[in-house]
Amino acid sequence: MSAAVVVLAAVATGCVLSASALAHARWPRRSPAAAILLWQGLGLGWGLAAVGTLLGIGAAGYGSGVASGTITRIAGLTRTWSWQLGSSGRAVFQLLCLASGLALLALLCWILLAASAAVVRARQRQRILLSLLAHGDPKVPGALVVDHPAAAAYCLPGLRSAIVVSAGTLELLDAHELAAVLAHERAHLRERHDLVLLPFAALLRAFRWASVARQAQRAVALLVEMHADDRALQHRPARELATALLRVGAAGGVGVPSGALALDSAIECDVTARVVRILRPAPGLSAAARVLAGLAAATAVGVPALLLTLPIR
């Protein structure tokens, strides 16, 4: 087994172990942006390393690197249509690893494309409904109001983004709290948090049996909300946002449409954690710690990317 394959396998394993540890860590709440970046690095790094490990084993001896060896191996099989395995158990194992690596790569690409298409369709349906049911209101400039008695506030990202507030929310919150809600939702749209969540939601659909996939999706979803809270707090006082979050959460609300991002989390303990964090903020991470998190994310992606592309044995 080549050194490149060993390193790729170590990176894949390390990404899984690091993700599990990160899901239980407390420091991400002090700097959600840095933690989100690290989550993205671990997710992408694991995908590259896992695929690279399988392809590297399957293409061993057919090139000076994982990518070139894989291409050479596939080209040889395609050109000669020679799928005879002979009597070598190693040849059988290599071919199985090659097929597994290609299948995993196809699966990861497919679930991401399928999840993206599903979100686009859901948002199109929601926009059609909003064009029929929603209307403007001077109490919430720039937002759409739906005549529904339950409390709800969410944003619909995309090229034609929109912020939606229910009539129940207008009755529940005062003007200052509504302004805090709008600031939170605008932060979601401006930061494109929907694109941050999409890969983790797609992974959860494909690997629902894996606890680390469930932990990752929940952790990133909470960090995205905390990041939007931080952005909103740059424009509104903490008490306004905390009160709005508590009132909307206590009112029960309604189900959020697929592809949308809501003010309140569906999980009560997450709402409580956000409110405590807003009212009693902990010191943020130091600049050195944020840089370290960024370097860790870059390493998780950069190492397997280099090993896949460079002619390293």
N, C-alpha and C positions, 0 to 999 in steps of 0.2 A: 504494500500500500504506500502511495507516494506521500511526501510530507504535506503537500497541498491538501490532499484529502483528509489527512489527520487534523490539520488546522481547521478546515471547513466543518468537520464533524464536531470539533471542540467549540467552534463559534456557535453552531446550531444548538448544541447542548447548553452552552453558556447563556444564550439568549432566552431559552426557556426558563432556566433557573433564575436568571436576573429578572425576568418578567414576573415570576411568582413572588420573588422578594420585593419587587417594586410595588406590587399590588397591596402588600401589607405594610409598606413603609409609611411614615408620617410626614416626611419632609416634602413630598410632592404638593401638599396643600399650602406650603409656604411659597411655592413658586410653580403654579400650574403650567405656565408656558414652558418652562424648562422640562418639567416632567412629561408634558405632552410630546415634546421633541424627542425625549429619550424613549418613550413608548413607540413612537413612529420608527425610530432607528432600530429598536429591538425587533419590531414586527417585520420590517423589510429585511433586516439582517438575517433573521431566522429563515425567511423564505429563500433568500439567495444561498445561504449556507446549506440548508437541507437539500435543495435541488442540486447544488454543486457537489455535495457529498455523494449522492447517488449516481450522478452523471460521471463524476471522477472515478468512482469504482468501475462503472460500466465501460468507460473509455480508456482504462489503464493500458498503456502500451501502444496506443494508437495515435499519439501526438505529444507535443511538448507542453501541453496545457490542457485544462479541463474543457474549455470551449472548443479549441482546435481538435482535441482528441475526440470529442463527441461528434463534431461535424465529420471528421474523417471516418469514424466508426459507422455513422448513419449512412454516409455516402457509399461506403464499401458494401454495406448490406443492401442498399437500394440498387446499386449498380449491378451487382452480381446476383441479386435475389437469393443470396446464399444464407439461409437461416439454419443450416445444418450445424448442430452443436458439437458433433463429434463425441468423443468419450471423456472429454475434460470436464470435471465438475466445476472447475474455475470458470470455464467459458459459459456454462449454464448460469452460474451466479452472476457473472458480469452482465450477461444479457438481461437477466431479471432486474438488476440494479439500474441498467440503462433504461429499460422500459418503465420502471417505477419512477425514476427521475423525470422522464418526459411526461408521465401521467400526472405527477405532482405539479409540475410546471403548468400543464394544461388546466388542471383543477383550480390552481390559484388564480390564473388568468380568467377562467370561466366564471368563478364565483364573484370576482370583482366586477366583471362586465355584466353579469346577471343582476347583481345587487344595484349597480348603477342604472340599468334599464328599468328595474322595478321602481326605484326612487323617482326617476323621470316620469314614468307613467302615473305614479301616485300624485306627483305634484301637478301634472297636467289636469288630472281629474279634480284636484282640489281647487285649482285656478278657475276651472269651469264653474264649479259650485259657488266660489266666491263672487264671480262675475254676476251670478244670478241672485245671490242671497245677501252679499255684504254691501255696506255703504259707508261713506265717510262720516266723521263726527268732529266738530270743533274741539271737543274735549281731548281728543287724541289725534293731533295733526299728523298726517302722513301714514296713518294706520287705517285699517278696515275694521268695521264693526259688524258682528254677526248677532242678530236678535235671538239670543239664547240665554235663559235665566241662570245657567250654571256659570261659575267663574272659570275663565280660560284666557290665556295669553300665550301666543306662540308666533314664530316667524316661519315663513316659507322661503327658503333660500333659492338661488338660481339667477338666471339672467333677468327674470322679472320677479324680483324678490318682493315680499310683502310681509307686513306685520299685522296680525289679526288679534283682535280683542273682542270678547263677548260682551253683550249688554249687561250680563251679571257682574262682570268685572268693573264696568263703569259705575254701577251702583254700589259696589263693595268698597272701592278704593277712592281716596280723595285725589285732588289734582297733583299733589306732590308725589304720592305713591304711584300714580299712573305715569308720571314723568320718569320715575325710576324704572318702571317696567319697560317703557319704551327704550330707555338707555341700555338696558340689559339685552333686549332683543336686537337692537341695532348693532351691539357688539358681536352677537352671533353672526349677523349678516356680513359685517365688515371683516371679521376674522375668518370667514368661510369655515366655520366649525363643522358644517355638514360634510365637508371633504375630509376633515380629520376623523370623523366617526365612521365614515363609509367603509374603509378597509377592515376595521375591527368588527363591524356588524357583519360584513361578508365572511370573515373568518369564523365568527360564531355560528353562522348558518351551516358552514361546512364541517366544523369541528365542535359541534354542540356537546359532544361527549367529553371533551377535554376541559378540565377545570380551569386551566390557565387561560383558555379562550374566553370563558365566562368572566373570569376575574379581570382580564384585560378590557373587555367591552364595558363592564361596569365602572372600572377605575377611570378609563378615559372619558366616559360619559359624565362622571362627576367632575373631573378636572376641567372639562369644557365649560360646564356650568359655573365653576369657580372662576375660571378665566373671564367669562362674560361678566360675572359679578365684579371682578377687579376693574374691568374697563368701565362698567357703569358707575362705580364708586369714584372714578375720576371726575364725574360730572354731577353726581347726586350724593347727598349725605347718606351715611350708612344706615341710620334709623329708618329712612324712607324705604330703602330697598328691603331691609329685613322685615319691616312691618308688612310690606306688600307681599313678600314671599310667604310669610306666615298666614296671612289672611287668605290668599289664593289657595295655599295648601290645605288649610283647615276647612275651606268651603267645599272641598272634595273635587271640584272641577269636572272636566269631561275628558274623554280619550283624545289624545293628540293625533292628528292625521299622520299617516306614514310619510316620512321625508321631512317632517317639520321638527323644530326645536322649541321646547316649551320652557316657560319661566320656572315652573316647579317640577321637581323630579317626582316620578311615580313611587319612589321609595321614601317612606317617611323619615328614616334615620338619615338619609342623605340631605333632606331639607333641613333637618335639625343641625347637622354638621355645617351646612352652609350658613345658616343664621348665626350660629356661635362664632364661626370664622369671621363673618361680617362685623359683628358687634365687638368681638374681642380678637382682633387680628394679631397673629403671631409675627415676629420679625421675619422679613423675607430672607431668602438665601443670599449669601454674599455673592459678589461678582465672580469671585474665583470658583465658588461652587456651581454657579450657572454655567461658567465656561467648561468646567469639568463634566457636567452633564451633557453639554453639547459635544465635547470631544468623545465621550463614551458613545453617543449616538452615531457620530461620524465613523468611529472605529468599527462599530457593529455592522455598518453598511459597507464601509470602505475596504475592510479586510477581505470579505468574501467576494466583493466586486473585483478587486485586484487579482485574487487567486483564480477567479473564473476567466479573466481576460488575458492575463499575462502568461507567457510561456514558461511556467514554473513546474518542475517535476515534483 
